[in-house]
Amino acid sequence: MSGIRCERCVNRLAAALRGHEGLELATANLMGQVTLHWDDERTSRDHLVAALDGAGFRQRSSGTSALE
């Protein structure tokens, strides 16, 4: 994800996902690597990406996605 440059950004990402129904695990680092695990019956990748987009983060277009 682009937009993660400092600890404050990681906290903003956490706030964007906090309380999201179906999200089971979220990790992020300052390199922009984000890993999400969720319950497919309660949410979707698109909903999680939309929540991150709403907080100003953008998915990088290079290679494989870490959003699992």
Secondary structure, DSSP 8 states (H G I E B T S, - for coil): -BS--SHHHHHHHHHHHTT-TTEEEEEE-TTS-EEEEE-TTT--HHHHHHHHHHTT-B---SS---B-
